[in-house]
Amino acid sequence: LAALAGAAPVLAATAGKPTWLRAGLAFVAAFVANQLVILGVEQAITGACEIRPGVISLVGGVNAAWLAGLLALDAGLRRLPLALPGFGRPA
């Protein structure tokens, strides 16, 4: 829910912009919101921050690679004459 709450305003604010820009900015907002919630929960439960920045950057890198791959797949599928839903396009 935190990721959705972070990404939704970004998507609304970037309406009409290129899909790659909207998706990239929404990804960053969602990732930051998600990491802040994880950090807050960890602080409340353990009282200390045990999450290492290196781990966060690795997770972010893997997530960004998946996003790039999915956007590339979406762009490729949109070129085919199929009636498939796509990111930023009504189903």
C-alpha positions as CSV (number, residue, x, y, z in Angstrom):
1,L,0.0,0.0,0.0
2,A,2.9,2.4,0.7
3,A,4.3,1.8,-2.8
4,L,0.9,2.5,-4.3
5,A,0.5,5.6,-2.2
6,G,3.9,6.8,-3.4
7,A,3.4,6.0,-7.1
8,A,-0.2,7.1,-7.6
9,P,0.4,10.9,-7.2
10,V,3.4,10.7,-9.5
11,L,1.4,9.0,-12.2
12,A,-1.3,11.6,-11.8
13,A,1.2,14.4,-12.0
14,T,2.9,13.0,-15.1
15,A,-0.2,12.3,-17.1
16,G,0.5,12.9,-20.8
17,K,4.3,12.3,-20.5
18,P,6.1,9.4,-22.2
19,T,5.4,6.0,-20.7
20,W,9.1,5.3,-19.8
21,L,9.3,8.6,-17.9
22,R,6.0,8.0,-16.0
23,A,7.0,4.4,-15.1
24,G,10.5,5.4,-14.1
25,L,9.3,8.2,-11.8
26,A,6.5,6.1,-10.3
27,F,9.0,3.2,-9.7
28,V,11.4,5.6,-7.8
29,A,8.5,7.0,-5.7
30,A,7.1,3.5,-4.9
31,F,10.5,2.1,-4.1
32,V,11.4,5.0,-1.7
33,A,8.0,4.8,0.0
34,N,8.4,1.0,0.4
35,Q,11.9,1.3,1.9
36,L,10.7,4.0,4.3
37,V,8.0,1.7,5.6
38,I,10.4,-1.2,6.0
39,L,12.8,1.1,7.8
40,G,10.1,2.4,10.1
41,V,8.8,-1.1,11.0
42,E,12.4,-2.2,11.7
43,Q,13.0,0.8,13.9
44,A,9.8,0.1,15.8
45,I,10.5,-3.6,16.3
46,T,14.2,-3.7,16.9
47,G,15.0,-0.2,17.8
48,A,17.9,-0.1,15.4
49,C,18.5,0.0,11.7
50,E,20.1,-3.2,10.5
51,I,19.4,-2.7,6.8
52,R,22.6,-1.9,4.9
53,P,22.6,0.6,2.1
54,G,24.3,-2.0,-0.1
55,V,21.4,-4.4,0.2
56,I,18.9,-1.6,-0.5
57,S,20.8,-0.6,-3.7
58,L,21.0,-4.3,-4.8
59,V,17.3,-4.7,-4.4
60,G,16.6,-1.5,-6.2
61,G,18.9,-2.5,-9.0
62,V,17.1,-5.8,-9.4
63,N,13.7,-4.1,-9.3
64,A,14.8,-1.5,-11.9
65,A,16.1,-4.3,-14.2
66,W,12.8,-6.0,-14.0
67,L,11.0,-2.8,-14.7
68,A,13.2,-2.1,-17.7
69,G,12.6,-5.6,-19.0
70,L,8.8,-5.4,-18.6
71,L,8.7,-2.0,-20.3
72,A,10.7,-3.4,-23.2
73,L,8.4,-6.4,-23.4
74,D,5.3,-4.0,-23.3
75,A,6.8,-1.9,-26.1
76,G,7.5,-4.9,-28.2
77,L,4.0,-6.4,-27.7
78,R,2.4,-3.0,-28.6
79,R,4.0,-3.3,-32.0
80,L,2.2,-6.6,-32.7
81,P,-1.3,-6.6,-34.0
82,L,-2.7,-8.1,-30.8
83,A,-5.4,-6.7,-28.6
84,L,-3.4,-6.9,-25.4
85,P,-3.5,-4.4,-22.5
86,G,-0.4,-2.3,-22.0
87,F,1.1,0.0,-19.4
88,G,-0.5,3.4,-19.7
89,R,-3.1,2.2,-22.2
90,P,-6.7,1.1,-21.4
91,A,-7.4,-2.6,-21.5
